[in-house]
Amino acid sequence: MAAVNGEVSFWFAAGGVPEAGPGLPGDRDVDVCIVGGGYTGLWTAYYLKKADPSLRIAVLEQRFCGYGASGRNGGWLYNGFAGRGAFAKRYGQQRAAAMQRVMDDSVGEVVDVADQEGIEADIVRGGVLEVARSKPQLERLRAFVESERAYGADRVELLGAKEAGDRVNVAGTLGGSWSPYGARIQPAKLVRGLARTVRGLGVEVYEGTAVTAILPGSAHRGPRAVTPYGTVSADRVLRATEGFTAGLRGERRTWLPMNSAMVATEPLPADFWADAGWQGREVLGDFAHAYMYAQRTADDRIALGGRGVPYRFGSRTDSDGSTQVETVRQLRAVLDRFFPAAAQARIDHAWAGVLGVPRDWCATVELDRLTGLGWAGGYVGSGVTTANLAGRTLCDLVLERDTELTRLPWVGHTVRRWEPEPLRWLGVHAMYAAYHAADRQEAAGRATTSPIARIADLVSGRG
């Protein structure tokens, strides 16, 4: 079904999957220890070192920088974040709107820093195009546009079928929306460039160094990160492990590692693109319950993703990005429905990764000054931009600054833990079975959103 399955991701394989760099040589004492060498950890290190070059900062990464979601995602640098509706209900519309404005600006922040630091990541600011291919999807799209406009009238455009098709010719499109707050990126290039940048600033980056426990500080000793090769003691230890958080001692039920999978086609010929358009390199999504996400790559492939098999029992993660054959078949079917002219195109690469899902589907940032421990994550698949905001926010929290960022509603947001097994596995699989069933009902001609999906939203905590 795919020429290559796994090898971390297409994004890494395109430039050669890297070997882990030097590991932790023994016990270390630093000012800030960051566990996790993905976007969150590296952005945090970047902003801290820029703010205070004297800080001694160590980043601990179990494989190599970007091995997790940062090097496997769909390349959507956009302004969506997990939990806006829940934050508005719990903390008020004004505070949720403040976070949305900062998220809007964060898209440009990433683009600007990449330019300033000479990080070439195939970035094109083409915006976000989302399409509806059934009447219920069109209903949800219109509701989405209305909710977006509540956060600013110029945030999003409602497109008719022709207008959406003129941007990207997706078969069966009934309408669409377009937002300027988005860009296409090559994820592995961004994370590798960011790792090079922080090393150049003097941050100690130790790869091949798995952290087995993060211990809180007390009146007699500061917090620390424990590895097989030594212990790193620090004034602050920050957890930036996202979908791999469940592998840490005591964190099994903190965030659920949700699987997401992708395929990349062979490079497609000029006659395909003459019909498909996609000249603006928009990132592309839809309004299905089990939604897809896609981009046109720099070398003219379609890279397309979706949930596939959503969760492995016991919060297990994949082996170097390998995914199930059935998942590849499902993604192939989505590709063929969206772009029939690509039905004969070869799938060159398939891969998967995990993203962190809190029980209420809301991302969080926190720093507990009593224990010296901090963390950020739970991005639910919207982490490329959110990780940058998290890095800047953690920087302000560590430096004890009272800023606009530290007053955002996700700072200090608390949520209960996930249920123990087998309830966790049964619940997640039942939820996605319901979403797939709802999509089948709607594709078969149902005129309104399936009640199955509404029930799944309520049960999951998303409603």
Secondary structure, DSSP 8 states (H G I E B T S, - for coil): --SEE-SS-HHHHTT----------S-EEEEEEEE--SHHHHHHHHHHHHH-TT--EEEE-SSSTTTTGGGTS--EEES--TTHHHHHHHH-HHHHHHHHHHHHHHHHHHHHHHHHTT-----B---EEEEE-SHHHHHHHHHHHHHHHTT-TTS-EEEEHHHHHHHB--TT--EEEEESSEEE--HHHHHHHHHHHHHHTT-EEE-S----EEE---SSS--EEEETTEEEEEEEEEE--GGGGGGSTT-TTTSEEEEEEEEEE----HHHHHHHB-TT--EEEE--SS--EEEE-TTS-EEEEE-SS---GGG---STT---HHHHHHHHHHHHHH-GGGTT--EEEEEEEEEEE-TTS--EEEEETTTTEEEEE--TT-HHHHHHHHHHHHHHHHTT---TTTTSTTBT--------TTHHHHHHHHHHHHHHHHHHHHHTT-SS--HHHHHHHHHHT--
